[in-house]
Every structure is written in C-alpha cells, then in structure tokens.
Amino acid sequence: MAKKDIDWGNLSFGYMETDYRYVSNYKNGAWDEGTLTKDANVVLNECSCVLQYAQTCFEGLKAYTTKEGKIVVFRPDLNAERMISSAKRLRMPEFPKEKFLDAIQQVVRANEDWVPPYGSGATLYLRPYMFGSDAIIGVKPANEYQFRVLTTPVGPYFKGGVKPLTIRVCDYDRAAPHGTGNVKAGLNYAMSLYAIVEAHEEGYDENMYLDAATRTKVEETGGANFLFVTKDNKVVTPKSDSILPSITRRSLVQVARDYLGLEVEEREVYFDEVKDFAECGLCGTAAVISPVGKIVDHGKEIALPAGMTEMGPVTKKLYETLTGIQMGTIEAPEGWIVEIK
Ligand SMILES: *Cc1c(COP(=O)(O)O)cnc(C)c1O
C-alpha cells in the first residue's frame, strides 16, 4: 500500500475513479449486508424509478489526514441522519445510521491510498447516494433500491488564494414552501442547472435564491447556506423550512458561539437588510466558507465592506477555527471528528 502518485495540490473538484466503492441493495423490504466492489458502473433497467421519476437523494462529506497523520471524517452521523430525512421525504427506505457509518469506515479504509496527505489542502470527497432501481412506470415509489458510497479525491477549494464571489439575486425559485428544499434530493439540483448555467453565462459565480412565496427573504444558493456578519460582529443566518440544513453552517454557528464568543441570530433575513451587513459567506462541505464580495440585484450592486480581495475578519476567524478543528490543531467538540479505524 502506498499513496497514489497524484499532484494533490492541483486537483480540481472533479470525478476521478478510485479503487473501491460501497454497495448495498434493498429488496423484499430489507437491506442486504453491503459490500465493497471494484466496479464503478451501475447497470439499471431502462424503466428504473430513478431514471423515470428522479427518486434519488445524496450526501457529501470529506475524509482527510489530520496533523497527527490520522485519517478522519467530520460529523458523519449528521450526514447519516440527514439522508434518513431525505429518504423519508422521497418515500425511500431509511439506510440505518449504524450501517451508514460502517459503510463510510469500509470505503475510506479500502481507498486509504487515495486520501490526500496533511497539508495538501486536498481531501477524499465521499458521496453516499441512494436511488430507486427497479422498473416503475405508474407513478409510485420503487420496490428496490441501491445505496452506494463513491469516493473521489478533490483539490483545495481556494487554489491560488481566496477570491470573494460575485453572486446575483435569482429570478428562478429553488424551493417551494412545503416542498423539498430541506432535503438533499437530486431533483433540487436538476432544476437548478438552468439557473446556474445562466448565472455563469452572465458572469456570476452563484445564485442567491429568495423565498418563493414572497421573494423578500434570503434563502440560500444552489448548494450552500448563507452566513452574514453585522457591522457590530453578530453572526446572522437565514432560518426557513425550505433551506437545506447545512452541517457546515450548523457547525459554524456553534463555533461562533462557543469558540469565538459571538452572538448568533438564526432568523428570517430580509433581502432589504443585506445592504447593511459587513460580511457575507457561503457555507458548505466543499469550501467550509466562501466569502461573497458583491451581490447584484437586477443591476443594483451591493458591495460588501469586506471587499473583493479577501475574507472579512469574522468570516476568516470562523474559517480558521473550523478548519483548525477539522485538521486537529484546535480541540474539537465531542464527536465531531471520527477516526477511520
Ligand atoms: C449540501 C448542501 C449544502 C451544504 O451542506 P453541508 O452539509 O454543509 O455540506 C447547502 N445547501 C444545499 C442546497 C445543499 O445541497
């Protein structure tokens, strides 16, 4: 066993086939034992429920090497729980938490040579997902399902330094009230593709989605939650039933309160307030926090005081503290860092 010969620091966020993936099948009302396989391909019936009706949900987390040389994952129990709530909403069977955590252990151990070394900034991205696999033509849930975890090494998010993002207020909606915005369903991403391609064509990095009912409140982007910082250093994050509960955002809220002693407000955030904030960041597993420098609302620009060259001071402290906790240089709250055995 030896680390793969990869230029870790120059990897992008792309798919690279690794040696093993985990597979478990659900049939006759039960999950099988689950196994590792070298086969990266999935063969499905032409009428499988996922292909016809998008019955699929997923998760995303990272395995990486700490300063002490341990391979760890960050809060995988929360991914397991979130996948259960996604599965319920899509009428899929729950993949049990203990089985999920065991699958993560197995698949990372099997791909140990693909886990980037400490200091490279790269990580092994883990993608658990589940889909309805048997043939369904009348609209109803599948009878059979497959749960898989694929792994792929991904490079440092801030390659060549931090570059604050420019985002636009989006005219399309991401999630309806009482819809599926709060679960990690593939369908939420399929319908976001039109908006993100259009945003990129117009020179924006991301879309800021507003609440679909009133279009007055900030929700999130296509794949990350918002954190704002007020001019008097309060952390503010939008609360809504149609936002995906980001594990990074929930962790940063705890870091802000318990490590940095900051006041945090989780509440509805009106778009009208955004012009008064000092800092804005997007939180998710990939970047932890990406600073936002500019928000454009149909030609009207909001330039955040933090600017277009670096993270604002509070965003930076939050980023450094959480990444320090993840990498083992700052003591973690109980249960946040799970070692691969
Ligand atoms: C996955 C996801 C996030 C980020 O969640 P993390 O658990 O922090 O990675 C935020 N918004 C949406 C819509 C997502 O799908």
The ligand as a MOL file (V3000), in Angstrom:
LIG
                    3D

  0  0  0     0  0            999 V3000
M  V30 BEGIN CTAB
M  V30 COUNTS 15 15 0 0 0
M  V30 BEGIN ATOM
M  V30 1 C -25.3340 20.0260 0.5990 0
M  V30 2 C -25.9470 21.3780 0.5840 0
M  V30 3 C -25.4990 22.4300 1.4150 0
M  V30 4 C -24.2890 22.3040 2.2970 0
M  V30 5 O -24.4200 21.3560 3.2950 0
M  V30 6 P -23.1270 20.8160 4.0730 0
M  V30 7 O -23.6950 19.7550 4.9360 0
M  V30 8 O -22.5660 21.9380 4.8390 0
M  V30 9 O -22.1790 20.3160 3.0340 0
M  V30 10 C -26.1870 23.6220 1.3840 0
M  V30 11 N -27.2460 23.8160 0.5550 0
M  V30 12 C -27.6880 22.8410 -0.2720 0
M  V30 13 C -28.8350 23.1240 -1.1540 0
M  V30 14 C -27.0470 21.5990 -0.2730 0
M  V30 15 O -27.4950 20.6520 -1.0980 0
M  V30 END ATOM
M  V30 BEGIN BOND
M  V30 1 1 1 2
M  V30 2 1 2 3
M  V30 3 2 2 14
M  V30 4 1 3 4
M  V30 5 2 3 10
M  V30 6 1 4 5
M  V30 7 1 5 6
M  V30 8 2 6 7
M  V30 9 1 6 8
M  V30 10 1 6 9
M  V30 11 1 10 11
M  V30 12 2 11 12
M  V30 13 1 12 13
M  V30 14 1 12 14
M  V30 15 1 14 15
M  V30 END BOND
M  V30 END CTAB
M  END
